[in-house]
Amino acid sequence: MGGFDDDFFMYFEDVDLGRRMALAGWRNIFVPDAVVVHIGGASTEKVADVMVRAHHRSAYTYIAKTHPGLLWAPVRIAVKLGLRVRAGSIIRKAHRAE
């Protein structure tokens, strides 16, 4: 599968890999007894601005890779604008909380 795509710095690299695996015929298996502990925000709380922007950049990269071409251009533009507005809102809120 080639591993993670270098176009994703952080976030969405797992989604992209899972999609490529499915396209190659692999199956995703749900294991209900599996337990994963994720401490949300541990790697991002000190650099929230940078990580919010990285998350949104990866989200847009994923959309652009999975929905290329002129037909999807309006969707990509709407997503890009929406992500910019959302990032600005999150970053402003984080700065007010400091």
C-alpha positions as a LaTeX table, in Angstrom:
\begin{tabular}{lrrr}
\hline
Residue & $x$ (\AA) & $y$ (\AA) & $z$ (\AA) \\
\hline
Met1 & 0.00 & 0.00 & 0.00 \\
Gly2 & 3.00 & 2.28 & 0.32 \\
Gly3 & 2.25 & 3.29 & 3.89 \\
Phe4 & 1.12 & 6.72 & 4.92 \\
Asp5 & 0.98 & 9.44 & 2.27 \\
Asp6 & 3.57 & 12.19 & 2.88 \\
Asp7 & 1.02 & 14.80 & 1.78 \\
Phe8 & $-0.56$ & 14.45 & 5.22 \\
Phe9 & 1.55 & 15.92 & 8.04 \\
Met10 & $-0.84$ & 14.85 & 10.74 \\
Tyr11 & $-4.50$ & 13.86 & 10.68 \\
Phe12 & $-6.32$ & 12.00 & 7.90 \\
Glu13 & $-3.28$ & 9.85 & 7.02 \\
Asp14 & $-5.09$ & 6.89 & 8.59 \\
Val15 & $-8.33$ & 7.69 & 6.75 \\
Asp16 & $-6.43$ & 7.92 & 3.47 \\
Leu17 & $-4.61$ & 4.64 & 4.09 \\
Gly18 & $-7.88$ & 2.89 & 4.99 \\
Arg19 & $-9.51$ & 4.18 & 1.81 \\
Arg20 & $-6.61$ & 3.02 & $-0.36$ \\
Met21 & $-6.68$ & $-0.38$ & 1.32 \\
Ala22 & $-10.42$ & $-0.71$ & 0.64 \\
Leu23 & $-9.89$ & 0.29 & $-3.00$ \\
Ala24 & $-7.21$ & $-2.43$ & $-3.24$ \\
Gly25 & $-9.71$ & $-5.02$ & $-2.01$ \\
Trp26 & $-8.74$ & $-5.25$ & 1.66 \\
Arg27 & $-11.50$ & $-5.43$ & 4.24 \\
Asn28 & $-11.88$ & $-3.41$ & 7.41 \\
Ile29 & $-12.77$ & $-5.63$ & 10.33 \\
Phe30 & $-14.62$ & $-4.38$ & 13.40 \\
Val31 & $-13.38$ & $-5.93$ & 16.64 \\
Pro32 & $-15.88$ & $-5.02$ & 19.36 \\
Asp33 & $-13.64$ & $-6.25$ & 22.21 \\
Ala34 & $-10.72$ & $-4.03$ & 21.20 \\
Val35 & $-9.93$ & $-1.18$ & 23.56 \\
Val36 & $-7.97$ & 1.92 & 22.62 \\
Val37 & $-7.10$ & 4.67 & 25.06 \\
His38 & $-6.58$ & 8.03 & 23.42 \\
Ile39 & $-5.75$ & 11.06 & 25.49 \\
Gly40 & $-7.29$ & 13.73 & 23.32 \\
Gly41 & $-5.26$ & 16.82 & 22.68 \\
Ala42 & $-2.12$ & 15.71 & 24.50 \\
Ser43 & 0.09 & 16.46 & 21.51 \\
Thr44 & $-1.79$ & 19.57 & 20.46 \\
Glu45 & $-2.73$ & 21.66 & 23.47 \\
Lys46 & 0.57 & 23.59 & 23.56 \\
Val47 & 0.43 & 24.49 & 19.86 \\
Ala48 & $-3.31$ & 24.61 & 19.23 \\
Asp49 & $-3.06$ & 27.17 & 16.41 \\
Val50 & $-0.56$ & 25.08 & 14.46 \\
Met51 & $-2.46$ & 21.84 & 14.99 \\
Val52 & $-5.87$ & 23.27 & 14.04 \\
Arg53 & $-4.36$ & 24.55 & 10.82 \\
Ala54 & $-2.64$ & 21.19 & 10.20 \\
His55 & $-5.90$ & 19.34 & 10.81 \\
His56 & $-7.81$ & 21.54 & 8.38 \\
Arg57 & $-5.04$ & 21.40 & 5.79 \\
Ser58 & $-5.15$ & 17.59 & 5.96 \\
Ala59 & $-8.96$ & 17.57 & 5.77 \\
Tyr60 & $-8.82$ & 19.69 & 2.63 \\
Thr61 & $-6.01$ & 17.59 & 1.15 \\
Tyr62 & $-8.11$ & 14.45 & 1.67 \\
Ile63 & $-11.17$ & 16.02 & 0.01 \\
Ala64 & $-9.05$ & 17.31 & $-2.89$ \\
Lys65 & $-7.46$ & 13.90 & $-3.46$ \\
Thr66 & $-10.73$ & 11.99 & $-3.28$ \\
His67 & $-12.81$ & 14.51 & $-5.25$ \\
Pro68 & $-10.61$ & 15.84 & $-8.07$ \\
Gly69 & $-11.69$ & 17.56 & $-11.24$ \\
Leu70 & $-13.77$ & 20.51 & $-12.33$ \\
Leu71 & $-17.09$ & 18.97 & $-11.30$ \\
Trp72 & $-15.98$ & 18.89 & $-7.66$ \\
Ala73 & $-14.35$ & 22.36 & $-7.66$ \\
Pro74 & $-17.36$ & 24.09 & $-6.01$ \\
Val75 & $-17.34$ & 21.50 & $-3.23$ \\
Arg76 & $-13.61$ & 21.90 & $-2.66$ \\
Ile77 & $-13.98$ & 25.70 & $-2.56$ \\
Ala78 & $-16.87$ & 25.46 & $-0.07$ \\
Val79 & $-14.90$ & 23.03 & 2.11 \\
Lys80 & $-11.80$ & 25.23 & 2.03 \\
Leu81 & $-13.79$ & 28.33 & 3.02 \\
Gly82 & $-15.67$ & 26.45 & 5.73 \\
Leu83 & $-12.44$ & 25.09 & 7.19 \\
Arg84 & $-10.91$ & 28.58 & 7.24 \\
Val85 & $-13.90$ & 30.00 & 9.09 \\
Arg86 & $-13.89$ & 27.08 & 11.53 \\
Ala87 & $-10.14$ & 27.37 & 12.16 \\
Gly88 & $-10.45$ & 31.09 & 12.83 \\
Ser89 & $-13.27$ & 30.48 & 15.28 \\
Ile90 & $-11.41$ & 27.74 & 17.15 \\
Ile91 & $-8.19$ & 29.74 & 17.33 \\
Arg92 & $-9.97$ & 32.90 & 18.55 \\
Lys93 & $-11.78$ & 30.87 & 21.22 \\
Ala94 & $-8.49$ & 29.27 & 22.35 \\
His95 & $-6.83$ & 32.69 & 22.66 \\
Arg96 & $-9.73$ & 34.08 & 24.70 \\
Ala97 & $-9.42$ & 31.12 & 27.10 \\
Glu98 & $-5.71$ & 31.80 & 27.74 \\
\hline
\end{tabular}
